[in-house]
């Protein structure tokens, strides 16, 4: 009998200790994250996250800033006025080199969004068929130019020699020019491909540059953008960063599976109208690739750019410290 009583007392004591331990576990303290994105696919992937944050459904709170170009937001990140920023991965590499490692890449967030479009004909059938043609495009000195240059080179063509590009500052300028011509070709990103198709009768997508890149059988992917974090912020708030990535991944999954609902949120962010966003989202290639998979995809892409033009990644390939893979 005494043995049974002793066992019961031990069991009760164990339960009490477990209860005390559970009581001592502190709840997660929400962190306010100053988040930045560009007016386009990089922010479209955040639409559900930001809407949930407004409703108080996220672990963290967010102050969101959006701009048309990365150049308007990168100074804020460097000064500590933004904590996380979605931007082209080659620009992220440049910032890593310029700040001596004060930033880290959290994830690849947007794969290729570039497409060759053609109005008034079906002359573009593959990359080689661009020989002798003139294209309209935006993105000189940025990902669009580098990606096109590389893909042309893999088909034995040289940009500026075999293929002419008339660089414009805005997709709207290209659409206006194409409207005046019976036949024209342009390289456009989503969601502007969809915008253009709504305004130009007979405009078709001739080539998906992401698909053309994948056909080369490389270890890399054509990557438009990634999520960059200030190292100091990540080290001070590792749990907040981890929860952000979870919520961002859920947001991109939602965008890829609920285009109509996400489109409404995209319009709310004043990126494009919902009708355009719904059609464009499948071609925006929104992802949240983290860890070693992110490092492999991005490093391969950056190596391709470095071999093409070292200045495209800041003059040197970023070291392993650029990739936040083990957090």
Wavefront OBJ file of the C-alpha trace (Angstrom):
o trace
v 0.000 0.000 0.000
v 2.797 2.383 0.932
v 4.450 1.597 -2.408
v 1.271 2.530 -4.304
v 0.919 5.784 -2.336
v 4.556 6.654 -3.064
v 4.046 6.034 -6.774
v 0.921 8.197 -6.762
v 2.765 11.019 -4.979
v 5.619 10.789 -7.472
v 3.144 10.940 -10.354
v 1.383 13.993 -8.882
v 4.747 15.680 -8.297
v 5.766 15.037 -11.910
v 2.525 16.562 -13.154
v 3.043 19.594 -10.940
v 6.573 20.110 -12.222
v 5.376 19.808 -15.817
v 2.651 22.359 -15.157
v 5.191 24.751 -13.632
v 7.424 24.325 -16.652
v 4.541 25.072 -18.997
v 3.657 28.185 -17.004
v 7.231 29.465 -17.268
v 7.226 29.225 -21.077
v 6.813 32.795 -22.265
v 4.442 33.588 -25.150
v 5.898 34.954 -28.388
v 6.294 38.724 -28.286
v 5.209 40.281 -31.586
v 7.833 42.303 -33.444
v 7.105 45.182 -35.792
v 8.859 44.553 -39.118
v 9.432 47.398 -41.553
v 8.911 45.663 -44.873
v 9.595 46.936 -48.378
v 8.671 45.734 -51.860
v 8.558 46.869 -55.476
v 5.404 47.708 -57.412
v 4.979 44.401 -59.191
v 5.325 40.669 -58.509
v 7.662 41.137 -55.513
v 4.835 42.808 -53.600
v 2.050 40.676 -55.065
v 3.402 37.727 -53.089
v 2.929 39.725 -49.883
v -0.702 40.651 -50.526
v -2.284 38.022 -48.256
v 0.365 38.527 -45.558
v -0.301 42.270 -45.430
v -4.059 41.778 -45.434
v -3.802 39.280 -42.585
v -1.585 41.726 -40.682
v -4.242 44.433 -40.988
v -6.723 42.016 -39.422
v -4.335 41.139 -36.589
v -3.924 37.548 -37.810
v -0.106 37.514 -38.108
v 2.530 36.796 -35.478
v 4.288 40.070 -36.277
v 3.049 43.521 -37.248
v 4.198 45.170 -40.474
v 4.868 48.674 -41.751
v 4.895 48.277 -45.523
v 6.575 50.579 -48.045
v 6.291 50.074 -51.804
v 8.168 51.862 -54.589
v 8.536 51.511 -58.380
v 12.278 50.807 -58.236
v 14.790 49.186 -55.888
v 16.912 52.348 -55.911
v 14.229 54.149 -53.928
v 14.235 51.576 -51.120
v 17.785 50.230 -50.807
v 19.067 53.380 -49.021
v 16.351 52.882 -46.399
v 17.496 49.303 -45.806
v 21.130 50.349 -45.466
v 20.214 53.173 -43.048
v 18.165 50.798 -40.912
v 14.839 52.367 -41.860
v 13.658 49.069 -43.397
v 14.248 45.594 -41.945
v 13.351 43.302 -44.872
v 13.176 44.205 -48.540
v 12.072 42.261 -51.622
v 14.333 43.222 -54.526
v 16.260 41.779 -57.487
v 18.753 39.181 -56.247
v 21.639 40.710 -58.177
v 20.966 44.031 -56.400
v 20.940 42.087 -53.128
v 24.399 40.729 -53.989
v 25.627 44.240 -54.800
v 24.383 45.497 -51.417
v 26.064 42.581 -49.657
v 29.384 43.522 -51.244
v 28.920 47.246 -50.658
v 28.015 46.870 -46.981
v 30.659 44.236 -46.183
v 28.038 41.649 -45.306
v 25.556 43.814 -43.390
v 22.665 42.106 -45.188
v 21.600 38.490 -45.730
v 19.395 36.759 -48.284
v 16.455 34.998 -46.645
v 14.711 33.510 -49.654
v 14.206 33.517 -53.393
v 10.748 35.044 -53.746
v 10.108 35.454 -57.466
v 11.374 33.331 -60.330
v 11.417 34.597 -63.906
v 8.631 36.982 -64.943
v 9.970 37.906 -68.391
v 8.213 37.060 -71.636
v 8.806 37.763 -75.320
v 5.540 39.013 -76.798
v 4.649 39.512 -80.454
v 1.909 41.458 -82.183
v 0.828 40.905 -85.767
v 2.662 37.691 -86.553
v 4.150 34.428 -85.310
v 7.788 34.831 -86.291
v 9.263 34.161 -82.838
v 9.357 30.423 -82.206
v 12.514 30.044 -80.117
v 15.462 32.149 -78.948
v 17.366 31.613 -82.203
v 14.448 33.045 -84.163
v 15.139 36.449 -82.572
v 18.135 36.843 -84.907
v 17.843 39.956 -87.051
v 14.890 41.280 -85.075
v 14.336 44.452 -83.037
v 12.687 44.251 -79.630
v 11.259 46.824 -77.294
v 12.161 46.238 -73.655
v 12.619 47.799 -70.237
v 15.337 46.955 -67.719
v 18.587 48.061 -69.305
v 21.445 47.446 -66.871
v 19.254 45.138 -64.787
v 17.929 41.564 -64.735
v 16.023 41.809 -68.053
v 19.123 42.851 -69.988
v 21.356 40.274 -68.288
v 18.886 37.412 -68.745
v 18.284 38.215 -72.401
v 22.010 38.624 -73.096
v 22.756 35.232 -71.559
v 19.970 33.370 -73.337
v 20.947 34.894 -76.666
v 24.579 33.905 -76.110
v 23.543 30.310 -75.427
v 21.930 30.321 -78.869
v 24.993 31.839 -80.521
v 23.562 35.348 -80.727
v 24.953 38.641 -79.471
v 22.773 41.409 -78.065
v 23.335 44.597 -80.021
v 24.772 42.740 -82.987
v 22.414 39.925 -83.940
v 19.439 41.227 -81.964
v 18.612 44.907 -81.486
v 16.843 46.190 -78.392
v 15.245 49.607 -78.093
v 15.295 50.204 -74.353
v 12.409 52.147 -72.848
v 11.870 53.396 -69.322
v 8.300 52.158 -68.773
v 6.190 49.247 -70.100
v 3.406 51.751 -70.835
v 5.716 53.461 -73.328
v 6.216 50.141 -75.100
v 2.488 49.451 -75.262
v 1.898 52.877 -76.817
v 4.527 52.211 -79.488
v 3.225 48.735 -80.281
v -0.286 50.129 -80.696
v 0.949 52.210 -83.633
v 2.642 49.324 -85.445
v 1.217 46.407 -87.393
v 4.029 44.089 -86.302
v 6.204 44.460 -83.231
v 8.042 42.395 -80.622
v 8.691 43.245 -76.999
v 10.181 41.713 -73.868
v 7.826 42.486 -71.006
v 7.484 41.337 -67.395
v 4.269 40.236 -65.743
v 1.856 41.731 -64.830
v 2.521 44.150 -67.704
v 2.184 41.332 -70.255
v -1.425 40.971 -69.188
v -1.929 44.749 -69.194
v -0.581 44.913 -72.752
v -2.763 42.016 -73.928
v -5.795 43.909 -72.691
v -4.872 46.905 -74.833
v -3.330 45.349 -77.935
v -5.449 43.055 -80.060
v -3.569 39.992 -81.223
v -0.661 40.298 -78.787
v 0.563 36.805 -77.935
v 3.230 35.376 -75.662
v 5.886 33.856 -77.916
v 8.523 32.827 -75.353
v 8.684 32.315 -71.606
v 12.271 33.198 -70.711
v 12.093 31.101 -67.529
v 11.193 28.038 -69.587
v 13.977 28.820 -72.056
v 16.437 29.079 -69.153
v 15.285 25.747 -67.713
v 15.765 24.080 -71.112
v 19.505 24.773 -70.819
v 19.727 22.193 -68.006
v 21.656 24.448 -65.635
v 21.949 24.098 -61.873
v 20.551 27.621 -61.529
v 17.125 29.150 -62.045
v 16.153 32.447 -63.634
v 15.383 34.423 -60.492
v 13.866 37.874 -60.461
v 13.786 38.710 -56.767
v 14.554 37.623 -53.233
v 14.023 38.721 -49.646
v 16.934 40.601 -48.086
v 17.209 41.254 -44.354
v 19.511 43.469 -42.326
v 21.895 41.136 -40.508
v 21.614 43.113 -37.269
v 17.823 42.762 -37.309
v 17.976 39.045 -38.080
v 20.424 38.424 -35.243
v 18.341 40.451 -32.793
v 15.016 38.917 -33.828
v 15.664 35.406 -35.218
v 12.248 34.099 -34.160
v 10.468 37.049 -35.772
v 12.349 36.431 -39.024
v 11.443 32.734 -38.922
v 7.772 33.542 -38.363
v 7.869 36.101 -41.182
v 9.183 33.449 -43.566
v 6.419 31.053 -42.505
v 3.783 33.714 -43.088
v 5.333 34.833 -46.373
v 5.435 31.235 -47.625
v 1.752 30.858 -46.746
v 1.009 34.140 -48.542
v 2.708 33.011 -51.753
v 0.968 29.627 -51.575
v -2.348 31.449 -51.256
v -1.517 33.648 -54.259
v -0.727 30.580 -56.344
v -3.896 28.732 -55.377
v -6.407 31.575 -54.909
v -5.733 33.949 -57.801
v -9.133 35.649 -57.740
v -9.036 36.400 -54.020
v -5.391 37.508 -54.142
v -6.126 39.744 -57.124
v -8.524 41.794 -54.997
v -5.774 42.287 -52.427
v -3.281 43.224 -55.167
v -5.613 45.965 -56.371
v -5.980 47.134 -52.769
v -2.187 47.609 -52.720
v -2.534 49.731 -55.899
v -0.261 47.496 -57.983
v -2.659 46.645 -60.829
v -6.411 46.178 -61.163
v -7.849 42.922 -59.874
v -8.917 41.740 -63.334
v -5.330 42.103 -64.578
v -3.791 40.593 -61.451
v -5.958 37.485 -61.621
v -4.777 36.720 -65.171
v -1.151 37.673 -64.440
v -0.580 35.807 -61.175
v 0.034 32.358 -62.742
v 2.842 33.888 -64.808
v 4.469 35.736 -61.903
v 6.173 32.580 -60.556
v 5.839 33.522 -56.892
v 7.815 31.234 -54.565
v 9.440 31.109 -51.158
v 12.596 29.039 -51.589
v 14.788 28.981 -48.484
v 17.778 27.122 -47.045
v 20.181 25.146 -49.200
v 17.734 25.062 -52.118
v 17.706 28.859 -52.141
v 21.498 29.011 -51.999
v 21.888 26.568 -54.898
v 19.382 28.344 -57.132
v 20.563 31.877 -56.408
v 24.302 31.219 -56.377
v 24.058 29.494 -59.753
v 22.136 32.426 -61.188
v 24.563 34.977 -59.732
v 27.519 32.998 -61.090
v 25.952 33.196 -64.536
v 25.613 36.969 -64.191
v 29.139 37.311 -62.814
v 30.605 35.393 -65.745
v 28.629 37.637 -68.076
v 29.339 40.940 -66.339
v 30.992 41.054 -62.868
v 29.505 44.476 -62.104
v 26.046 42.900 -62.273
v 26.645 41.358 -58.836
v 28.878 44.058 -57.390
v 32.229 43.024 -58.873
v 32.606 39.838 -56.812
v 30.575 36.753 -56.076
v 29.007 36.980 -52.597
v 30.479 34.621 -49.995
v 28.518 31.951 -48.131
v 27.667 34.572 -45.496
v 25.253 36.097 -48.000
v 22.852 33.168 -47.608
v 20.915 32.759 -44.359
v 20.407 29.025 -44.753
v 20.607 27.639 -41.239
v 18.242 29.935 -39.396
l 1 2 3 4 5 6 7 8 9 10 11 12 13 14 15 16 17 18 19 20 21 22 23 24 25 26 27 28 29 30 31 32 33 34 35 36 37 38 39 40 41 42 43 44 45 46 47 48 49 50 51 52 53 54 55 56 57 58 59 60 61 62 63 64 65 66 67 68 69 70 71 72 73 74 75 76 77 78 79 80 81 82 83 84 85 86 87 88 89 90 91 92 93 94 95 96 97 98 99 100 101 102 103 104 105 106 107 108 109 110 111 112 113 114 115 116 117 118 119 120 121 122 123 124 125 126 127 128 129 130 131 132 133 134 135 136 137 138 139 140 141 142 143 144 145 146 147 148 149 150 151 152 153 154 155 156 157 158 159 160 161 162 163 164 165 166 167 168 169 170 171 172 173 174 175 176 177 178 179 180 181 182 183 184 185 186 187 188 189 190 191 192 193 194 195 196 197 198 199 200 201 202 203 204 205 206 207 208 209 210 211 212 213 214 215 216 217 218 219 220 221 222 223 224 225 226 227 228 229 230 231 232 233 234 235 236 237 238 239 240 241 242 243 244 245 246 247 248 249 250 251 252 253 254 255 256 257 258 259 260 261 262 263 264 265 266 267 268 269 270 271 272 273 274 275 276 277 278 279 280 281 282 283 284 285 286 287 288 289 290 291 292 293 294 295 296 297 298 299 300 301 302 303 304 305 306 307 308 309 310 311 312 313 314 315 316 317 318 319 320 321 322 323 324 325 326 327
